[in-house]
Amino acid sequence: MADKPIVPEGGFWPAPEIPQPNIYPMEWRVETDKLAAIYEKSKRTVWNPADLPWDELRPEGFTPEQRLGIMYWFAVLANFDASGPAVFARATIHAFEQHEEDPVRKCFFSITRDEMNHEECCQRSIARIWPGGPLGWRPETDLEKAAHNNIGWLYHNGGRYWHGYSSAVRKYSLAVLFTSFMMGEMAASTLFRGMASGTRHPLFGEMFKRIGRDESRHLQICMTILENEWPGLTEDVKGQITKQLRAGFVFLSMILWEPPDGFWDLPPYFLANHRVLMDHARDAGLGVLSFGEQAENWRVAIARVRAIVERWGIEFPAIPELDISGVDVTGIEAEDIIPVF
């Protein structure tokens, strides 16, 4: 027979209050059934990048310039997708510390897992097509030197926004964070759908289709959370969201279009060489959209985001690069960028 519990005279001592923010006390509160359902769906649709037909990606089937172009495109993508696991892992920890409902934390985790898959696709593509890439190789030709140098400058900027994000994640509310995430997921889902249908290589077609499906689910998560967060926003938070929408455009245009002036710290020759290298990736059949197609892709994504945020009384920023009118937002700094993709 089990011993009886000890009951101290005067009753049990209350446990000390736990300093916050903290992941304790543990709890599994569910307020949004739709988010819980999306998380369950994410488990059923999980995939393994290693199962893609990598043997079909034969380097000898491309010219050296085409291989370099493909490597360069994935190196650019990696500035976004390779940061994804760390970005959302930190956001997951933040959600635990803030005691967000259980489905929010789990959905953050599911995005972290998906982004690790996307990073692995960058890693495997580069390793197969250009061993040593993105930067662990010695360039010989002028084109190779241009690619190597551009990637170095690109990752310099990645380091700037990572420091900004690390300090900002505690500063912004979920409404601001997820508006930024929504901007990225909306654009990414349209980008990868376009590339999946445009590529001439079956491996990349399957890869982009799966990544695009993930991004569409991430967009579902964003929209569901924002439906809970947007009602009752203060004017100050609405202003933060407007600025973050502009910051998202500035940041994401490096992969979705071309980097606009202002935020990006780049040498004067960067963009010209970027265009040459992207042309080689396009010539290789990767499925890279043309300049005009990229601009239209952005316009479509931005129009969808604008329609959503304006329903909640949030002003949309001007995007003069795409002839889109709105509120003038200037002075975007590294700490204003919430990295998303």
N, C-alpha and C positions, 0 to 999 in steps of 0.2 A: 504494500500500500504506500502511495506517495506521501511524503511529509507535507504538513500544512504550510502554507506560505507564511513568511514572517511579516507581521504588521506592526510597525514601530508605534510606540506610544505617541499619541497625538496625531497619528496618520502618516501617510507616505509623504516624503519630501518632494516638492515639485522640481522637475528638471529645470536647469537654468535656461533662460531664453537664448535661442541660437542667434548669434549676430548675423545680420543680413547685409548684402546679398549672400546667399548660401544655397546649396542644393538641398539642405536639410531644413525642416523635416520632410521625409518622403511622403508623397501623395500621388494619387492617380485620378484626379478630377476630370470628368468628361462633361463639357458643355456644348460642344459642336459635333453632333453625330456625323455630319457630312465629312469633316476632317478625319474622323476615325475610319470611315469607309474608304476614303482616298488612301490612307495608310495601308489598309488591308489590300487594296488593289495594287499598291506598289510592291507588296511582297509576292503577289502572284505573277507580276510581269518582270521580275528581276532577270537579268541576263548577264552572261559572262563574256567579256571581250575576247578572251582566249579561244572561244568557240567560233569566232569569225574565220573565214577561209584565208588566213594569212599567206598560205602557200601560193595563192593566186596573185599576190602582189610581188611581181618579179622585177627587180631593179633593171635587169637587162632589157626590159620592154620599153624603157624610157631613155631619152637622151640625157646627158649629164645636166644640161640646163633645166630640163623638165624635172629631174629628180631633185635638183636644188630648189626649184620652185615649189614642189610639193613639201619638201622639208621646211621651207620658209613659211608656207601657209600654216602648217601644223605648229610651228614654233610661235607664230603670232597667236593662233588659237590657244596654245598652252598658256600664254600670258593671262588668259581668262579662265580656261577650264582647269589648268593645273593649280590655280589659286582657289578653285571652288571647294575642294574638300576642306581646306583650312578655314575658309570663310564661313562655311556652314557648320563646321565643327565648333568654331568659336560661338556662332549664333546658337547652336544647340546647348552649349554650356550656359550661355546667357539666359536662354529660355528656362533651363532648370533653376538657375539662380533667382529668376524673377517669378518662379512658381506659376508659369503659364500652364494652362490645362494640358493634360497628358497627350491628346492628339496633336497639339502644336509641337511639343517636344519630339514626338515620334515622326511627324512629317519633316521636321528639320533634319532628323537623323536619316530619313529616307533620301532626302536631297543630297546629304553628305555622301551617302553610299553611291548614288547615281553619278555624282560629280567625280568620284574616284574612278568609276568606269570610263567616264569621258576623258579623264586625264590619262588613263591607261591606253586609250585609243591613240592619243597624241604620242605617247611614249613608244608604242609598238610601231606606229606608222613611220616615225622618224628613225627608229633603230633599224628598220628593215630597208628603208629607202636611202638613208644617209647616215651610216654608222658614225657615232661620235657626236651627232647633232643633239641639241641645237648649237652648243658652243664648244664642246670638247673635241675639236678637230682643227687642223691647220689649213687655212684657206690658201690657195695657190693663185687662181686667176683673179682678175679684177671683179668679175661677177661674184665669185666666192667671197672675196674680201668685203664687197658691198653687203652681201647677205649676213656675214658674220658680224659686221659692224652694226648693221641695222638691228639685229637681234639683241646685241649688247645694249643699245640705246633703249630698245623696247623694254627690256627687263629692268633697266635703271628706273624707268617710269613705273613699272610694276612694283618695285620696292618702295617708291614714294607713296603709292596709294595704299599699300599694305600697312605702312606705319600710320597713315591717316585712318584707315578702317579700325586698326587695333585700338586706337584711342577713342574712336567715335561710337563703337558698337554699344557702349553703355549710355551714350548721350542721347541717342535717338529712340523714339517710341516705336512700337511695332508698326504703327500707321506709316511712319516715315520709312522705316527699313523695308517694309513689304511693298510700298509704292515703287521703290527703287528696284526691288527684286522683280516686280511685275513688269517694269519697263524692259529689263533684260530678258525675261522669259518670253514675253510677247515677241520681241525681235528675234530671239534665238530659235523659237519654234518655226517661224516663217523662213528663217535662213536655212535651217537644216532640211525642211521640206523641199525648198527650192534646189538645194544641192543634191538631195537624194534623187530627184528626178532629172537633174542636169548632168550628173557624173557619167562617164563612159566606163567606169570600172565597177564590177559587181561587188567587190569588197567594200569600197567606199559607199556604194549605194545602200548596202545593208547596214553599215555603220551609221550613216547619216539618218536613215529611217529610224533606227532604234534611239539615237540621241534625240531626234526630233520628238519622238513619242514621250521620252522622259521629260523634255522641256515643256510639252503641253500639259503633262500632269503637274509639273512644278507651277505652271501658270494657274491651274485649278486651285492649288494650295494657296497661292498668293491671293487670288480673288476671294476665296472663302474666308480667309483671315481678315482681309480688308473690309468685307461686308460687316464684320463684327467691330472693326476698329474705327471706321470712318464716321459713323453717326456721332454727332456732338463734338466734332473737331473744333478747337479754338482757331481764331484767325492766325495766331502765331504759328501753330502747327501746319495750317494750310499753306502759309508762306514757305515753311521749311520744305514741304512736299513739292511746291512749285520749283524751288531751287534744286531739289534733288532730281527732278525730272530732267532739267537741263544738264545737270552733272552726269546723269546716266547716258544721255545722248553723246556728250563730249567723250566720255570714257569708252563706250561701246563702239563708237564709230571706227576705231582702229581696226576691228575685225569685221564690222558690218558694212563699212563704207570706206571713208578715209578720215584720218585724224584732223579735226578742225583746229584752227588757231586758238591759242589761249592757254589751255592746261598742259598740253604735251610739251615736254622739254626735249626737243629734237634738233639735230644739226640741219642746216639748210638743204643738204642733198638727200635727206632721208626719204622724202616723199617721192622724188623722181626714181630713186632706186627701188623703193617699195612697189611702185607701179610696174617696173620692169620685171621684178621677181614674181609679182602676182600674175603678170601676163604669161610667164613660163608655167606657172601652176595651172592656169586656165588652158594653155596649149596642151598640157599633159592629160586633160580630160578629167580633172579633179571635180569639176562642177562649180568652179568659182563663177559667181555671177558677174556680168559686165558692170561697168561703172554706172550706167543708166539703170540696170536691173537692181543693183544694190540700193541706189537712191530711191527707186520705187518701192522696194521691200521696206525700207525705213519709213517712207511716207505712209504705207499701209499700216505698219505696226504703230506708228505715232498717232495716226487717226483713230485707231482702236483705243489706245490708251487715253487720248484726249476725250473721247466720248464717255469713257468710264469716269474719269476724275471730275469732269465738269458737271456730271449729274449730282455730285456731292458739293458743289459750290467751290471747287478748287480751281484756281486760275492756271492756265497752261502757259509754259514759257515760250517765248519766240524762238524759232529754229530758223534763223535767216539763211543758213546754208542750204536749206531745202525749201526756202520761200514760204515758211509757215509762220503766220503772225501769232502774236501772243504777248505776254508780259516780258519786258526786258530784264534779263537776269545776267549780271556780269560778275566777274571776280571769282570764278570757280577755282578753288584751291584743292590741293591733295586731300586735306582733311574733309572736304565736302564730298568726296567720291566714296560711295559704298559699292565695292566691287561686286558685280553680279554677272551671271551667265548660266 
